[in-house]
């Protein structure tokens, strides 16, 4: 049960980008045309030793990036309502926000690739980032389409009200909801994630995701169908209803922005990007004060271990890992290994 298998379907060999393109399928062309590769083959990737100092990305830069990209669709929506005098219907809202979700994710993948070529990746002196496997290209594309399709469907179905335009967003509640959403989501994710590692009968649904020991953002949802269902819909729904039960309004627009924070952190958390940064949150000050902030290396280290051998089960924070004693010591993201005079700004475009 160590996770070592000889099944050809478990291969992480990734050679398809060097093959004759006449052999490519629609899935290969999908990734190529959208340009969502984790690295460019014609550009070098910096390789650092474990002791080389790294730059950091501040919270303000991340908040700016997420809020700009999440509020822009709201502005377009509001302009439509103001200009036409008509509400945006359910079906139109779904297609509009589903398209916006996809475009934002694609743009983040482009930005992460550019940053990777500038700063390199964790454990880069030992292993390059895993590419999209030859045997899994179709699964990766299907997972990305499913996530960017069903999360907006779910959000529209449960919380969208055509009579409420974006101008009615509750900004006061939003500030607290952004911070709590990541912590509450991580509670549900932590236990669902941990039991899949600890219980033999459930590990079989998670082991595919752990075939990659050095993931890239496209492998964020490289998993079996059972895990995909929980990742795409189960955990977000449990988080949404938890916050509703706690008395938070969690309107459509607030939930949309919370989704953008989570998506940003999921893709960045699987990038292995060698910078010190934490998932942005309006409660970052509290997480830092209590030593429960997460960094990219935490989830990167999680992937290097398998069944009953892992740690760092949270994906937005370290709150629950800290409380339940499952934190793993960092290797490269030590305080003294960060160049605090070298801040990286995430480019908006």
Secondary structure by P-SEA (a helix, b strand, c coil): cccccccccccccccccccccccccaaaaaaaaaccccccccbbbbbbcccccbbbbcaaaaaaaaaaaaaaaaaaaaaaaaaacccccaaaaaaaaaaaaaaaaaaaaaaaaaaaacccccccccccccccccccaaaaaaaaaaaacaaaaaaaacccccccccccccaaaaaaaaaaaaaaaaaaaaaaaaaaacccccccccccccccccccccccccccaaaaaaaccaaaaaaaaaaaaacccccaaaaaaaaaaaaaaaaaaaccccccccccccaaaaaaaacccccaaaaaaaaacccccccccccccaaaaaaaccbbbbcccccccccccbbbbcccc
